[in-house]
Amino acid sequence: MSVKNQFSFNAKNYENYSFIQKKVAENLINKTTSKPGSILDLGCGTGSLYNSINWPVDDFYAVDFSKEMLQIHARNKGVKCIVGDFNDSMLFDKLRQYKINRIFSSSSLQWAKNLDATFKHIKNLDAPISFAIFTANTFKTVFETAKIPPLLRTTEEVTSLANKYFNAHYETINYKLSFISTLDMFRYIKKSGVSGARNILDYKNMKDLIKNYPIDYLEFEVLFITE
Ligand SMILES: C[S@@+](CC[C@H](N)C(=O)[O-])C[C@H]1O[C@@H](n2cnc3c(N)ncnc32)[C@H](O)[C@@H]1O
């Protein structure tokens, strides 16, 4: 299943399975010392970032390529929901018409197909950035136990790409999410959409993994990039 279909398919469940993403969005907002009145949110999903903002905003451009996720996003005064793909230069051509004071992206840019190209388009919008990007040590023990390579880019890879375009501050934060049973844990991976387009394992390997997973929590690694 593609990343888009996976998020669209699970959109109604996302609110119940996005505990970490909500924490990440809150953290990103807490790190923002300015109070921008015109905001772009790339990969806005159902609105974790918008819901965390605690100052008045005139314009909020909420962009996502999943109509189903976007449908759940708040539509208060000033919110403009835009269906768009941050892998596609056409989105950025369209966004250039807006005056944007800060560009946010929370828990989404790890799915950029070509992060270098996406960063370059973002840079051309000429506004300071606040990003939180999931990185390779997310689900570290899952991948180690299953003996498969990590899904996401490393913090070093993302940092070196971002350094080409932004004069930013970098901070890596690790989160843990505990579960009562390993089965619940793997259900979470499926429903939260965090596994992206890749089905991590086939049925037999998944059964082995559930049996052998040594800890009762999932690990998340998030790189915060702020200007
Ligand atoms: C893990 S969710 C995060 C949503 C929200 N920012 C939050 O913090 O809860 C990732 C979101 O990125 C969107 N997304 C992934 N790839 C995208 C792309 N290429 N263009 C636009 N949106 C994308 C997905 O549809 C999904 O809504």
The ligand as a MOL file (V3000), in Angstrom:
LIG
                    3D

  0  0  0     0  0            999 V3000
M  V30 BEGIN CTAB
M  V30 COUNTS 27 29 0 0 0
M  V30 BEGIN ATOM
M  V30 1 C 2.3250 10.7790 10.7250 0
M  V30 2 S 1.1980 11.8520 9.9190 0 CHG=1
M  V30 3 C 1.4920 13.3840 10.7560 0
M  V30 4 C 0.2990 14.2910 10.6610 0
M  V30 5 C 0.3720 15.5490 11.5020 0
M  V30 6 N 1.3890 16.4580 11.0320 0
M  V30 7 C 0.5670 15.2090 12.9620 0
M  V30 8 O 1.5320 15.7030 13.5440 0
M  V30 9 O -0.2300 14.4520 13.5240 0 CHG=-1
M  V30 10 C 1.9730 12.1220 8.3310 0
M  V30 11 C 1.1000 12.9350 7.3810 0
M  V30 12 O 1.9000 13.2900 6.2490 0
M  V30 13 C 1.0970 13.1560 5.0880 0
M  V30 14 N 2.0140 12.9850 3.9580 0
M  V30 15 C 2.9080 11.9700 3.7470 0
M  V30 16 N 3.5570 12.1600 2.5860 0
M  V30 17 C 3.0540 13.3240 2.0560 0
M  V30 18 C 3.3370 14.0340 0.8670 0
M  V30 19 N 4.2210 13.5810 -0.0160 0
M  V30 20 N 2.6720 15.2030 0.6260 0
M  V30 21 C 1.7400 15.6530 1.5250 0
M  V30 22 N 1.4280 15.0080 2.6670 0
M  V30 23 C 2.0890 13.8560 2.9320 0
M  V30 24 C 0.2260 11.9430 5.3720 0
M  V30 25 O -0.9240 11.9050 4.5510 0
M  V30 26 C -0.1020 12.1560 6.8380 0
M  V30 27 O -1.2750 12.9180 7.0130 0
M  V30 END ATOM
M  V30 BEGIN BOND
M  V30 1 1 1 2
M  V30 2 1 2 3
M  V30 3 1 2 10
M  V30 4 1 3 4
M  V30 5 1 4 5
M  V30 6 1 5 6
M  V30 7 1 5 7
M  V30 8 2 7 8
M  V30 9 1 7 9
M  V30 10 1 10 11
M  V30 11 1 11 12
M  V30 12 1 11 26
M  V30 13 1 12 13
M  V30 14 1 13 14
M  V30 15 1 13 24
M  V30 16 1 14 15
M  V30 17 1 14 23
M  V30 18 2 15 16
M  V30 19 1 16 17
M  V30 20 1 17 18
M  V30 21 2 17 23
M  V30 22 1 18 19
M  V30 23 2 18 20
M  V30 24 1 20 21
M  V30 25 2 21 22
M  V30 26 1 22 23
M  V30 27 1 24 25
M  V30 28 1 24 26
M  V30 29 1 26 27
M  V30 END BOND
M  V30 END CTAB
M  END
